[in-house]
Amino acid sequence: MVRDEVISLRENAGFTQAQLGEQLGISAVHVRKIEKGTRNPSKDLTERYVTFFGLPADEIFPDIYEKLIDTKRITPKHNPAQREEAVK
């Protein structure tokens, strides 16, 4: 599963995978794996993507995160208990 949103954001910003990796503090290989969907970003790395692109996590990684009322919170789709706690 390729994450087209992440690739488009990077390309529209004019960055290579290596350049984005440098900005985020990760390797180009790690960026590539995230873009290919073979690896998910940690919460910390997701927050770095959010800060770098200025978009909520659900817009950058819609396959992982769902939109919440407070889009500043990062909640994985696969953990209903955590999602309920974040909404409180």
C-alpha positions as CSV (number, residue, x, y, z in Angstrom):
1,M,0.0,0.0,0.0
2,V,1.6,3.2,-1.1
3,R,0.8,6.4,0.9
4,D,0.1,8.8,-1.9
5,E,-0.7,11.7,0.5
6,V,2.8,11.6,2.0
7,I,4.5,11.3,-1.3
8,S,2.5,14.2,-2.8
9,L,3.2,16.4,0.2
10,R,7.0,15.7,0.0
11,E,7.1,16.2,-3.8
12,N,5.0,19.4,-3.7
13,A,7.4,20.8,-1.0
14,G,10.2,20.0,-3.5
15,F,12.1,17.5,-1.2
16,T,13.7,14.2,-2.1
17,Q,13.3,11.4,0.4
18,A,16.8,12.1,1.7
19,Q,16.1,15.8,2.2
20,L,12.9,15.1,4.0
21,G,14.6,12.5,6.1
22,E,17.2,15.0,7.1
23,Q,14.5,17.5,8.1
24,L,12.7,14.9,10.2
25,G,15.8,13.3,11.7
26,I,15.4,10.0,9.9
27,S,17.1,8.2,7.0
28,A,15.9,8.2,3.4
29,V,15.3,4.5,3.8
30,H,13.0,5.1,6.7
31,V,11.1,7.8,4.7
32,R,10.8,5.3,1.8
33,K,9.4,2.6,4.0
34,I,6.8,5.0,5.4
35,E,5.8,6.1,1.9
36,K,5.5,2.5,0.7
37,G,3.4,1.6,3.8
38,T,5.8,-1.1,4.9
39,R,6.4,0.9,8.1
40,N,4.3,3.1,10.2
41,P,5.6,6.2,11.9
42,S,5.9,6.4,15.6
43,K,3.8,9.0,17.5
44,D,6.9,11.1,17.8
45,L,7.7,10.9,14.1
46,T,4.1,11.6,13.2
47,E,4.2,14.7,15.3
48,R,7.4,15.8,13.4
49,Y,5.5,15.2,10.1
50,V,2.6,17.3,11.5
51,T,4.9,20.1,12.5
52,F,6.9,20.0,9.2
53,F,3.9,20.0,6.9
54,G,1.5,22.0,9.1
55,L,-1.3,19.5,8.6
56,P,-3.2,17.3,11.0
57,A,-2.1,13.6,11.2
58,D,-5.3,12.3,9.6
59,E,-4.5,14.3,6.5
60,I,-1.0,13.1,6.2
61,F,-1.6,9.5,7.2
62,P,-5.4,8.8,6.6
63,D,-4.8,5.1,6.6
64,I,-3.6,5.2,10.2
65,Y,-5.3,8.1,11.9
66,E,-8.9,9.2,11.9
67,K,-10.1,12.8,12.1
68,L,-11.2,13.8,15.6
69,I,-13.0,16.9,16.8
70,D,-9.6,18.1,18.2
71,T,-7.3,17.4,15.2
72,K,-4.3,18.2,17.3
73,R,-4.6,14.9,19.0
74,I,-3.1,11.9,17.4
75,T,-5.1,8.7,17.7
76,P,-4.5,5.4,15.9
77,K,-7.5,3.9,14.2
78,H,-6.8,0.4,15.4
79,N,-7.2,1.1,19.2
80,P,-10.8,1.9,20.1
81,A,-10.0,2.3,23.8
82,Q,-7.3,4.9,23.1
83,R,-9.6,6.7,20.6
84,E,-12.4,6.9,23.2
85,E,-9.9,8.3,25.8
86,A,-8.7,11.0,23.4
87,V,-12.2,12.2,22.7
88,K,-13.0,12.7,26.4
